[in-house]
Amino acid sequence: MKRRVLLAAVAAIGIAAAPLGAMAQAYPTKPITVIVPFAAGGPTDALARILGQRMAEALGQTVIVDNVAGAGGTIGVNKAAKAAPDGYTVLFAHMGTLAVNIALYKTLPYDSQKDLEPIGLGGTNPMVLVTKKDLPAKNFAEFMAYVKANQKKAQYGMAGIGAASHLGGLMLNGMMKVDVLEIPYKGTAPALNDLVSGQFDYMV
């Protein structure tokens, strides 16, 4: 499974609605904020910071990365969607946040199709299964056997409810036909920190 990361602007960054005179003005004339709807230190945040640095160099203006985590990315996306459509607020999020949340939540405070306009694909990254260091498994077959034999105590962590790591974990557990305890975090980075220290068994 691969996760696509998308750079989106608020309402087509206002260019379509801007008068010709405004379009002729120099852009940007002030710092640009890139909203990342996840905690700092995670993969989406890391990629956003690399992109932000390149944007700053190319545009000659400061680019600020604003981490707004929570609710599987919904809080950050909503902040971006409610921002002024002037080209100074952009959203950097993966497709799961923009497409999957529509199916996960009955109501959302924004409309991904109407309130946001895609600018481009920021990159793709594979999803992998990682386990704590002392989990007694050297390959996937042994891992699956361990989880099946220890369903009552096995635990898996994820970046938050509705996050790609949550859905990936559910898919993996469904494939293995196991029911284990889910531990949600406020981002990939804090989840990985606890996995490294052995606080839970595995993560996608």
N, CA, C and O of each residue as an XYZ file, in Angstrom:
816
protein
N       0.844     -1.195      0.000
C       0.000      0.000      0.000
C       0.879      1.244      0.000
O       1.860      1.321      0.740
N       0.525      2.214     -0.830
C       1.249      3.469     -0.870
C       0.330      4.610     -0.470
O      -0.871      4.597     -0.743
N       0.913      5.571      0.168
C       0.143      6.726      0.613
C       0.572      7.934     -0.199
O       1.759      8.253     -0.268
N      -0.387      8.604     -0.812
C      -0.087      9.781     -1.606
C      -0.226     11.037     -0.761
O      -1.165     11.182      0.022
N       0.718     11.931     -0.936
C       0.701     13.183     -0.191
C       0.366     14.307     -1.154
O       0.994     14.455     -2.202
N      -0.626     15.091     -0.787
C      -1.158     16.104     -1.695
C      -0.998     17.503     -1.116
O      -1.230     17.734      0.070
N      -0.603     18.415     -1.968
C      -0.548     19.825     -1.597
C      -1.791     20.488     -2.158
O      -2.018     20.476     -3.368
N      -2.587     21.060     -1.285
C      -3.840     21.678     -1.728
C      -3.894     23.130     -1.293
O      -3.297     23.514     -0.287
N      -4.594     23.908     -2.040
C      -4.761     25.319     -1.698
C      -6.205     25.568     -1.318
O      -7.102     24.813     -1.693
N      -6.417     26.640     -0.567
C      -7.768     26.996     -0.151
C      -8.475     27.693     -1.305
O      -8.035     28.743     -1.774
N      -9.568     27.102     -1.756
C     -10.400     27.681     -2.821
C      -9.571     28.163     -4.004
O      -9.683     29.308     -4.441
N      -8.736     27.260     -4.510
C      -7.901     27.563     -5.690
C      -7.005     28.770     -5.442
O      -6.691     29.532     -6.355
N      -6.603     28.924     -4.182
C      -5.757     30.009     -3.677
C      -6.214     31.392     -4.146
O      -5.425     32.332     -4.237
N      -7.500     31.484     -4.435
C      -8.065     32.788     -4.722
C      -7.709     33.370     -6.070
O      -8.188     34.450     -6.414
N      -6.878     32.684     -6.851
C      -6.421     33.261     -8.112
C      -7.560     33.383     -9.111
O      -7.670     34.380     -9.825
N      -8.410     32.357     -9.156
C      -9.495     32.364    -10.137
C     -10.435     33.547     -9.930
O     -10.992     34.075    -10.891
N     -10.612     33.962     -8.675
C     -11.555     35.038     -8.374
C     -10.890     36.409     -8.298
O     -11.569     37.425     -8.149
N      -9.571     36.435     -8.398
C      -8.862     37.701     -8.230
C      -8.965     38.562     -9.482
O      -8.904     38.036    -10.594
N      -9.119     39.871     -9.325
C      -9.137     40.763    -10.484
C      -7.765     40.798    -11.142
O      -6.758     40.491    -10.504
N      -7.726     41.173    -12.421
C      -6.467     41.161    -13.155
C      -5.424     42.062    -12.510
O      -4.234     41.750    -12.528
N      -5.869     43.180    -11.940
C      -4.925     44.077    -11.304
C      -4.233     43.428    -10.126
O      -3.032     43.600     -9.918
N      -5.010     42.677     -9.355
C      -4.444     42.000     -8.191
C      -3.476     40.919     -8.629
O      -2.453     40.692     -7.983
N      -3.803     40.244     -9.741
C      -2.941     39.179    -10.228
C      -1.598     39.725    -10.686
O      -0.589     39.022    -10.655
N      -1.593     40.988    -11.113
C      -0.356     41.578    -11.600
C       0.588     41.934    -10.461
O       1.783     42.122    -10.686
N       0.079     42.026     -9.267
C       0.907     42.353     -8.116
C       1.871     41.214     -7.816
O       1.597     40.051     -8.115
N       2.999     41.567     -7.221
C       4.001     40.563     -6.879
C       3.446     39.599     -5.843
O       2.757     39.994     -4.903
N       3.761     38.334     -6.037
C       3.347     37.292     -5.082
C       4.549     36.391     -4.850
O       5.220     35.993     -5.802
N       4.820     36.070     -3.603
C       4.118     36.486     -2.382
C       4.747     37.739     -1.772
O       5.936     38.005     -1.949
N       3.940     38.486     -1.065
C       4.427     39.693     -0.404
C       4.514     39.521      1.110
O       4.921     40.438      1.824
N       4.130     38.344      1.591
C       4.201     38.056      3.022
C       4.390     36.546      3.206
O       4.231     35.792      2.246
N       4.727     36.092      4.419
C       4.961     34.666      4.657
C       3.774     33.784      4.270
O       2.619     34.197      4.369
N       4.077     32.575      3.833
C       3.074     31.581      3.463
C       3.027     30.520      4.558
O       4.068     30.057      5.025
N       1.836     30.142      4.962
C       1.664     29.106      5.980
C       1.248     27.798      5.324
O       0.281     27.745      4.563
N       1.996     26.746      5.634
C       1.663     25.403      5.162
C       1.104     24.626      6.348
O       1.834     24.331      7.295
N      -0.170     24.297      6.307
C      -0.796     23.551      7.395
C      -0.607     22.057      7.183
O      -0.960     21.517      6.135
N      -0.049     21.399      8.187
C       0.091     19.942      8.193
C      -0.861     19.422      9.264
O      -0.673     19.745     10.437
N      -1.871     18.635      8.915
C      -2.874     18.198      9.897
C      -2.440     17.037     10.777
O      -3.262     16.224     11.201
N      -1.134     16.965     11.050
C      -0.595     15.898     11.894
C       0.495     16.468     12.788
O       0.974     17.580     12.565
N       0.883     15.704     13.795
C       1.897     16.160     14.742
C       3.263     16.295     14.076
O       3.549     15.639     13.074
N       4.096     17.152     14.648
C       5.450     17.337     14.141
C       6.259     16.051     14.307
O       6.065     15.301     15.263
N       7.157     15.813     13.371
C       8.035     14.653     13.457
C       7.583     13.454     12.660
O       8.348     12.504     12.493
N       6.355     13.473     12.161
C       5.845     12.360     11.371
C       6.274     12.476      9.916
O       6.888     13.472      9.535
N       5.964     11.475      9.097
C       6.380     11.489      7.690
C       5.791     12.633      6.870
O       6.492     13.227      6.051
N       4.517     12.950      7.079
C       3.908     14.050      6.328
C       4.544     15.375      6.714
O       4.787     16.226      5.858
N       4.812     15.550      8.000
C       5.455     16.769      8.487
C       6.860     16.904      7.916
O       7.259     17.988      7.492
N       7.612     15.804      7.904
C       8.985     15.838      7.395
C       9.016     16.250      5.928
O       9.835     17.075      5.523
N       8.119     15.670      5.137
C       8.065     16.002      3.715
C       7.619     17.444      3.504
O       8.109     18.128      2.606
N       6.687     17.899      4.335
C       6.204     19.278      4.225
C       7.321     20.275      4.513
O       7.391     21.327      3.878
N       8.186     19.957      5.454
C       9.278     20.865      5.808
C      10.327     20.929      4.697
O      10.909     21.984      4.442
N      10.561     19.798      4.044
C      11.484     19.799      2.903
C      10.906     20.647      1.773
O      11.601     21.469      1.176
N       9.624     20.432      1.494
C       8.951     21.204      0.453
C       8.901     22.683      0.817
O       9.109     23.546     -0.035
N       8.626     22.971      2.087
C       8.554     24.355      2.536
C       9.866     25.092      2.342
O       9.885     26.267      1.975
N      10.963     24.392      2.593
C      12.278     25.003      2.398
C      12.515     25.330      0.923
O      13.034     26.394      0.587
N      12.129     24.404      0.055
C      12.295     24.624     -1.389
C      11.377     25.760     -1.872
O      11.762     26.565     -2.721
N      10.169     25.807     -1.320
C       9.242     26.887     -1.678
C       9.823     28.241     -1.281
O       9.757     29.203     -2.046
N      10.390     28.306     -0.082
C      10.962     29.557      0.414
C      12.102     30.025     -0.483
O      12.223     31.214     -0.779
N      12.934     29.083     -0.911
C      14.058     29.423     -1.781
C      13.569     29.899     -3.148
O      14.106     30.855     -3.708
N      12.550     29.226     -3.678
C      12.050     29.565     -5.010
C      11.261     30.870     -5.027
O      11.339     31.637     -5.987
N      10.497     31.121     -3.957
C       9.626     32.295     -3.916
C      10.258     33.507     -3.244
O       9.758     34.625     -3.366
N      11.361     33.278     -2.533
C      12.001     34.379     -1.840
C      11.182     34.921     -0.693
O      11.230     36.115     -0.397
N      10.426     34.046     -0.042
C       9.560     34.450      1.061
C       9.568     33.364      2.136
O       9.799     32.192      1.840
N       9.318     33.753      3.368
C       9.285     32.801      4.478
C       8.100     31.851      4.343
O       6.990     32.272      4.017
N       8.344     30.570      4.597
C       7.289     29.560      4.594
C       7.225     28.941      5.982
O       8.214     28.391      6.465
N       6.080     29.028      6.617
C       5.889     28.534      7.983
C       5.076     27.248      7.961
O       3.988     27.212      7.387
N       5.594     26.192      8.583
C       4.856     24.935      8.699
C       4.091     24.946     10.016
O       4.688     25.060     11.087
N       2.790     24.829      9.934
C       1.908     24.870     11.107
C       1.284     23.492     11.320
O       0.437     23.066     10.535
N       1.699     22.797     12.381
C       1.155     21.472     12.689
C      -0.137     21.614     13.480
O      -0.135     22.142     14.592
N      -1.237     21.143     12.908
C      -2.547     21.206     13.560
C      -3.105     19.788     13.587
O      -3.855     19.394     12.694
N      -2.739     19.024     14.606
C      -3.099     17.609     14.669
C      -4.443     17.381     15.354
O      -4.950     18.239     16.077
N      -5.005     16.198     15.103
C      -6.231     15.795     15.787
C      -7.300     15.279     14.860
O      -7.447     15.753     13.734
N      -8.061     14.287     15.349
C      -9.217     13.736     14.626
C      -8.861     13.231     13.238
O      -9.584     13.478     12.273
N      -7.739     12.520     13.143
C      -7.348     11.949     11.869
C      -7.060     12.978     10.796
O      -7.208     12.699      9.606
N      -6.649     14.168     11.210
C      -6.335     15.229     10.263
C      -7.464     16.206     10.026
O      -7.264     17.237      9.383
N      -8.647     15.903     10.533
C      -9.822     16.733     10.266
C      -9.683     18.160     10.795
O     -10.108     19.108     10.135
N      -9.095     18.317     11.973
C      -8.968     19.649     12.576
C      -8.085     20.552     11.717
O      -8.422     21.707     11.461
N      -6.957     20.012     11.280
C      -6.052     20.797     10.448
C      -6.641     21.136      9.093
O      -6.491     22.255      8.604
N      -7.314     20.164      8.485
C      -7.942     20.412      7.184
C      -9.005     21.496      7.311
O      -9.130     22.356      6.440
N      -9.766     21.452      8.395
C     -10.810     22.462      8.608
C     -10.208     23.856      8.759
O     -10.755     24.833      8.248
N      -9.088     23.944      9.458
C      -8.435     25.247      9.615
C      -8.002     25.790      8.258
O      -8.143     26.981      7.980
N      -7.478     24.909      7.424
C      -7.053     25.330      6.087
C      -8.251     25.737      5.237
O      -8.211     26.741      4.525
N      -9.316     24.944      5.322
C     -10.513     25.223      4.523
C     -11.163     26.547      4.897
O     -11.778     27.201      4.055
N     -11.027     26.943      6.164
C     -11.651     28.182      6.633
C     -10.746     29.403      6.454
O     -11.163     30.529      6.727
N      -9.532     29.187      6.004
C      -8.601     30.303      5.821
C      -8.993     31.135      4.604
O      -9.723     30.671      3.728
N      -8.503     32.357      4.565
C      -8.790     33.239      3.426
C      -8.197     32.651      2.150
O      -7.057     32.187      2.163
N      -8.947     32.662      1.052
C      -8.460     32.101     -0.218
C      -7.553     33.075     -0.965
O      -7.856     33.497     -2.080
N      -6.429     33.424     -0.326
C      -5.554     34.443     -0.905
C      -4.187     33.915     -1.317
O      -3.313     34.684     -1.717
N      -4.002     32.591     -1.218
C      -2.725     32.023     -1.621
C      -1.678     31.988     -0.527
O      -0.555     31.541     -0.763
N      -2.026     32.454      0.677
C      -1.048     32.476      1.759
C      -1.258     31.367      2.786
O      -0.531     31.293      3.776
N      -2.235     30.515      2.558
C      -2.444     29.335      3.394
C      -2.640     28.140      2.474
O      -3.565     28.118      1.662
N      -1.771     27.151      2.603
C      -1.906     25.927      1.817
C      -1.918     24.740      2.771
O      -1.421     24.820      3.894
N      -2.483     23.661      2.309
C      -2.596     22.447      3.117
C      -1.702     21.373      2.534
O      -1.684     21.164      1.321
N      -0.959     20.688      3.394
C      -0.129     19.569      2.952
C      -0.595     18.334      3.707
O      -0.311     18.183      4.895
N      -1.311     17.452      3.018
C      -1.896     16.280      3.673
C      -1.916     15.109      2.712
O      -1.819     15.294      1.499
N      -2.043     13.893      3.253
C      -2.118     12.742      2.356
C      -3.567     12.492      1.945
O      -4.506     13.003      2.556
N      -3.718     11.699      0.903
C      -5.037     11.482      0.317
C      -6.028     10.853      1.298
O      -7.235     11.074      1.195
N      -5.519     10.074      2.244
C      -6.409      9.462      3.223
C      -7.187     10.507      3.997
O      -8.369     10.326      4.293
N      -6.512     11.608      4.323
C      -7.156     12.677      5.078
C      -8.280     13.328      4.283
O      -9.335     13.644      4.834
N      -8.058     13.524      3.013
C      -9.026     14.244      2.192
C     -10.117     13.353      1.620
O     -11.253     13.795      1.449
N      -9.782     12.100      1.324
C     -10.752     11.209      0.686
C     -11.411     10.238      1.660
O     -12.627     10.050      1.622
N     -10.619      9.623      2.531
C     -11.149      8.595      3.427
C     -12.037      9.178      4.517
O     -13.034      8.563      4.896
N     -11.688     10.353      5.024
C     -12.477     10.939      6.116
C     -13.927     11.197      5.723
O     -14.807     11.238      6.583
N     -14.177     11.371      4.435
C     -15.545     11.565      3.964
C     -16.387     10.335      4.278
O     -17.576     10.442      4.581
N     -15.756      9.168      4.201
C     -16.462      7.917      4.486
C     -16.474      7.586      5.974
O     -17.382      6.907      6.453
N     -15.464      8.067      6.708
C     -15.351      7.733      8.133
C     -16.290      8.547      9.017
O     -16.820      8.035     10.003
N     -16.494      9.807      8.666
C     -17.283     10.699      9.513
C     -18.616     11.046      8.841
O     -18.661     11.339      7.646
N     -19.693     11.009      9.620
C     -21.016     11.326      9.074
C     -21.090     12.768      8.606
O     -21.682     13.072      7.570
N     -20.484     13.645      9.378
C     -20.470     15.061      9.003
C     -19.063     15.617      9.182
O     -18.347     15.236     10.108
N     -18.681     16.505      8.303
C     -17.398     17.191      8.387
C     -17.655     18.696      8.308
O     -18.601     19.123      7.647
N     -16.832     19.500      8.968
C     -17.043     20.952      8.950
C     -16.585     21.613      7.649
O     -16.572     22.839      7.543
N     -16.213     20.804      6.669
C     -15.746     21.331      5.391
C     -16.120     20.349      4.288
O     -16.493     19.207      4.554
N     -16.014     20.812      3.056
C     -16.269     19.975      1.884
C     -14.959     19.881      1.106
O     -14.511     20.865      0.516
N     -14.351     18.703      1.105
C     -13.047     18.538      0.461
C     -13.065     18.925     -1.013
O     -12.073     19.432     -1.537
N     -14.180     18.690     -1.672
C     -14.259     18.963     -3.105
C     -14.532     20.427     -3.423
O     -14.091     20.925     -4.459
N     -15.253     21.122     -2.546
C     -15.610     22.512     -2.811
C     -14.688     23.517     -2.125
O     -14.425     24.589     -2.670
N     -14.197     23.179     -0.938
C     -13.419     24.134     -0.157
C     -11.926     24.086     -0.442
O     -11.194     24.996     -0.052
N     -11.465     23.045     -1.114
C     -10.039     22.890     -1.390
C      -9.812     22.598     -2.867
O     -10.650     21.992     -3.534
N      -8.675     23.037     -3.355
C      -8.305     22.793     -4.750
C      -6.895     22.197     -4.779
O      -5.977     22.790     -4.212
N      -6.700     21.050     -5.420
C      -5.360     20.441     -5.449
C      -4.374     21.263     -6.268
O      -4.717     21.790     -7.327
N      -3.155     21.366     -5.771
C      -2.078     22.040     -6.490
C      -1.194     21.003     -7.171
O      -0.831     21.155     -8.338
N      -0.852     19.950     -6.439
C       0.008     18.930     -7.023
C       0.290     17.813     -6.048
O      -0.048     17.895     -4.867
N       0.912     16.771     -6.558
C       1.290     15.610     -5.754
C       2.659     15.855     -5.150
O       3.634     16.061     -5.871
N       2.733     15.834     -3.829
C       3.991     16.096     -3.146
C       4.909     14.897     -3.095
O       6.123     15.056     -2.968
N       4.355     13.694     -3.190
C       5.176     12.488     -3.152
C       4.346     11.278     -2.765
O       3.176     11.406     -2.405
N       4.943     10.130     -2.840
C       4.301      8.888     -2.401
C       5.251      8.158     -1.471
O       6.469      8.240     -1.632
N       4.709      7.453     -0.512
C       5.557      6.666      0.375
C       4.854      5.360      0.728
O       3.640      5.346      0.931
N       5.605      4.262      0.803
C       5.002      2.956      1.105
C       4.637      2.843      2.572
O       5.214      3.529      3.416
N       3.692      1.989      2.874
C       3.338      1.689      4.255
C       3.967      0.349      4.604
O       3.880     -0.605      3.831
N       4.600      0.278      5.767
C       5.292     -0.940      6.182
C       4.847     -1.349      7.582
O       4.337     -0.534      8.351
N       5.045     -2.601      7.890
C       4.744     -3.132      9.218
C       6.009     -3.097     10.056
O       7.043     -3.622      9.644
N       5.934     -2.483     11.225
C       7.075     -2.445     12.144
C       6.629     -2.977     13.507
O       5.477     -2.808     13.904
N       7.553     -3.617     14.210
C       7.241     -4.194     15.520
C       8.242     -3.711     16.562
O       9.293     -3.165     16.226
N       7.905     -3.920     17.814
C       8.859     -3.597     18.868
C      10.049     -4.550     18.758
O       9.932     -5.647     18.212
N      11.174     -4.123     19.275
C      12.430     -4.836     19.090
C      12.409     -6.262     19.608
O      12.947     -7.158     18.958
N      11.803     -6.492     20.760
C      11.863     -7.823     21.371
C      10.659     -8.702     21.054
O      10.454     -9.719     21.717
N       9.856     -8.333     20.053
C       8.752     -9.205     19.675
C       9.336    -10.477     19.059
O      10.143    -10.388     18.134
N       8.947    -11.662     19.552
C       9.558    -12.926     19.117
C       9.102    -13.386     17.733
O       8.395    -14.384     17.602
N       9.513    -12.651     16.711
C       9.172    -13.028     15.335
C      10.262    -12.521     14.398
O      10.674    -11.364     14.484
N      10.724    -13.384     13.510
C      11.778    -13.031     12.564
C      11.253    -12.841     11.144
O      11.983    -12.374     10.269
N       9.996    -13.199     10.912
C       9.384    -13.025      9.601
C       7.881    -12.837      9.791
O       7.374    -12.919     10.910
N       7.170    -12.583      8.686
C       5.748    -12.293      8.807
C       4.951    -13.491      9.310
O       4.000    -13.324     10.073
N       5.328    -14.691      8.892
C       4.606    -15.891      9.333
C       4.694    -16.038     10.849
O       3.705    -16.362     11.506
N       5.880    -15.798     11.400
C       6.060    -15.891     12.850
C       5.327    -14.752     13.556
O       4.770    -14.940     14.637
N       5.330    -13.578     12.942
C       4.598    -12.446     13.510
C       3.110    -12.760     13.597
O       2.485    -12.534     14.634
N       2.546    -13.277     12.521
C       1.126    -13.591     12.491
C       0.788    -14.670     13.512
O      -0.248    -14.598     14.172
N       1.654    -15.666     13.644
C       1.428    -16.734     14.617
C       1.450    -16.175     16.038
O       0.659    -16.585     16.888
N       2.366    -15.234     16.286
C       2.468    -14.629     17.622
C       1.208    -13.837     17.958
O       0.655    -13.978     19.048
N       0.755    -13.005     17.023
C      -0.428    -12.180     17.277
C      -1.660    -13.051     17.487
O      -2.467    -12.777     18.376
N      -1.812    -14.083     16.689
C      -2.968    -14.971     16.834
C      -2.962    -15.677     18.183
O      -4.015    -15.889     18.784
N      -1.781    -16.039     18.652
C      -1.670    -16.759     19.920
C      -1.773    -15.833     21.128
O      -1.969    -16.293     22.253
N      -1.640    -14.517     20.892
C      -1.639    -13.561     22.012
C      -2.641    -12.426     21.801
O      -2.367    -11.279     22.156
N      -3.788    -12.743     21.230
C      -4.778    -11.706     20.931
C      -5.232    -10.929     22.162
O      -5.522     -9.736     22.064
N      -5.298    -11.581     23.306
C      -5.808    -10.924     24.507
C      -4.838     -9.888     25.067
O      -5.245     -8.993     25.806
N      -3.563    -10.006     24.719
C      -2.590     -9.045     25.247
C      -1.859     -8.251     24.158
O      -1.190     -7.263     24.461
N      -1.979     -8.669     22.909
C      -1.312     -7.954     21.819
C      -1.938     -6.573     21.619
O      -3.141     -6.394     21.811
N      -1.116     -5.610     21.234
C      -1.583     -4.238     21.033
C      -0.945     -3.647     19.781
O       0.218     -3.915     19.479
N      -1.710     -2.847     19.062
C      -1.101     -2.134     17.934
C      -1.413     -0.651     18.051
O      -2.500     -0.258     18.476
N      -0.443      0.159     17.666
C      -0.601      1.603     17.767
C      -0.804      2.240     16.409
O      -0.470      1.658     15.377
N      -1.355      3.442     16.421
C      -1.546      4.176     15.166
C      -1.508      5.669     15.427
O      -1.566      6.118     16.572
N      -1.410      6.434     14.344
C      -1.246      7.879     14.457
C      -2.508      8.609     14.884
O      -2.465      9.812     15.142
N      -3.623      7.908     14.964
C      -4.884      8.529     15.363
C      -6.055      7.859     14.682
O      -5.891      7.203     13.654
N      -7.233      8.021     15.247
C      -8.435      7.428     14.662
C      -8.656      7.986     13.255
O      -8.718      9.199     13.057
N      -8.771      7.091     12.296
C      -8.983      7.502     10.918
C      -7.714      7.737     10.130
O      -7.766      7.956      8.920
N      -6.561      7.693     10.809
C      -5.289      7.889     10.114
C      -4.977      6.678      9.234
O      -5.561      5.609      9.413
N      -4.063      6.850      8.292
C      -3.700      5.750      7.399
C      -3.167      4.560      8.186
O      -3.430      3.412      7.830
N      -2.417      4.827      9.257
C      -1.881      3.736     10.070
C      -2.990      2.999     10.810
O      -2.861      1.808     11.092
N      -4.077      3.696     11.124
C      -5.229      3.056     11.758
C      -5.931      2.135     10.764
O      -6.201      0.974     11.070
N      -6.222      2.655      9.582
C      -6.917      1.865      8.571
C      -6.050      0.712      8.079
O      -6.544     -0.387      7.830
N      -4.748      0.977      7.943
C      -3.840     -0.089      7.538
C      -3.775     -1.192      8.574
O      -3.725     -2.374      8.235
N      -3.776     -0.793      9.857
C      -3.773     -1.781     10.931
C      -5.044     -2.599     10.958
O      -5.005     -3.810     11.176
N      -6.172     -1.943     10.739
C      -7.447     -2.660     10.693
C      -7.471     -3.662      9.547
O      -7.968     -4.778      9.695
N      -6.934     -3.256      8.410
C      -6.893     -4.153      7.257
C      -5.991     -5.355      7.540
O      -6.329     -6.490      7.204
N      -4.839     -5.090      8.164
C      -3.921     -6.170      8.516
C      -4.556     -7.121      9.516
O      -4.489     -8.339      9.350
N      -5.174     -6.569     10.554
C      -5.809     -7.411     11.567
C      -6.960     -8.222     10.978
O      -7.181     -9.373     11.353
N      -7.685     -7.608     10.056
C      -8.770     -8.329      9.403
C      -8.247     -9.480      8.567
O      -8.841    -10.557      8.530
N      -7.134     -9.243      7.899
C      -6.527    -10.293      7.093
C      -6.059    -11.454      7.968
O      -6.173    -12.620      7.590
N      -5.524    -11.107      9.164
C      -5.052    -12.149     10.082
C      -6.192    -12.751     10.898
O      -6.015    -13.765     11.574
N      -7.382    -12.109     10.829
C      -8.554    -12.544     11.588
C      -8.278    -12.532     13.088
O      -8.510    -13.513     13.795
N      -7.776    -11.387     13.550
C      -7.494    -11.213     14.972
C      -8.192     -9.957     15.473
O      -8.517     -9.064     14.692
N      -8.416     -9.895     16.767
C      -9.030     -8.741     17.410
C      -8.122     -8.318     18.550
O      -8.129     -8.933     19.616
N      -7.334     -7.258     18.327
C      -6.373     -6.815     19.330
C      -6.688     -5.378     19.762
O      -7.450     -4.670     19.104
N      -6.090     -4.972     20.867
C      -6.325     -3.636     21.416
C      -5.682     -2.567     20.538
O      -4.517     -2.686     20.158
N      -6.443     -1.524     20.219
C      -5.944     -0.401     19.429
C      -5.522      0.735     20.361
O      -6.237      1.070     21.305
N      -4.357      1.322     20.089
C      -3.867      2.438     20.889
C      -3.666      3.649     19.978
O      -2.681      3.705     19.241
N      -4.583      4.619     20.018
C      -4.445      5.806     19.160
C      -3.507      6.850     19.772
O      -3.488      7.050     20.986
N      -2.741      7.501     18.919
C      -1.839      8.574     19.340
C      -2.199      9.852     18.589
O      -3.050      9.838     17.699
N      -1.558     10.938     18.946
C      -1.784     12.209     18.259
C      -0.677     12.453     17.236
O      -0.063     13.520     17.204
N      -0.440     11.452     16.409
C       0.581     11.590     15.378
C       1.477     10.375     15.281
O       1.544      9.558     16.199
N       2.169     10.265     14.150
C       3.061      9.130     13.915
C       4.279      9.163     14.823
O       4.680      8.132     15.362
N       4.873     10.348     14.996
C       6.098     10.458     15.787
C       5.932      9.955     17.223
O       6.740      9.134     17.658
N       4.920     10.407     17.984
C       4.773      9.885     19.348
C       4.464      8.396     19.379
O       4.865      7.699     20.311
N       3.756      7.903     18.369
C       3.466      6.465     18.316
C       4.749      5.675     18.102
O       4.973      4.662     18.766
N       5.589      6.129     17.183
C       6.852      5.439     16.922
C       7.772      5.478     18.135
O       8.472      4.505     18.416
N       7.774      6.593     18.853
C       8.599      6.691     20.062
C       8.211      5.621     21.075
O       9.078      4.989     21.679
N       6.914      5.419     21.262
C       6.457      4.403     22.213
C       6.688      2.995     21.687
O       6.927      2.074     22.467
N       6.620      2.819     20.376
C       6.898      1.501     19.805
C       8.358      1.126     20.035
O       8.665     -0.007     20.405
N       9.247      2.078     19.815
C      10.676      1.836     20.026
C      10.961      1.464     21.478
O      11.830      0.637     21.755
N      10.226      2.078     22.398
C      10.437      1.776     23.823
C       9.648      0.556     24.284
O       9.674      0.212     25.466
N       8.941     -0.104     23.356
C       8.249     -1.349     23.687
C       6.911     -1.190     24.372
O       6.456     -2.113     25.047
N       6.259     -0.030     24.217
C       4.979      0.199     24.888
C       3.825     -0.570     24.247
O       2.820     -0.843     24.904
N       3.962     -0.918     22.971
C       2.973     -1.771     22.304
C       3.700     -2.644     21.284
O       4.913     -2.513     21.118
N       2.983     -3.527     20.605
C       3.633     -4.568     19.804
C       3.965     -4.201     18.361
O       5.063     -4.498     17.890
N       3.044     -3.568     17.659
C       3.312     -3.308     16.239
C       2.515     -2.122     15.718
O       1.604     -1.611     16.371
N       2.893     -1.708     14.524
C       2.282     -0.532     13.912
C       2.455     -0.614     12.405
O       3.457     -1.142     11.922
N       1.491     -0.100     11.664
C       1.592     -0.054     10.197
C       1.949      1.368      9.783
O       2.087      1.648      8.592
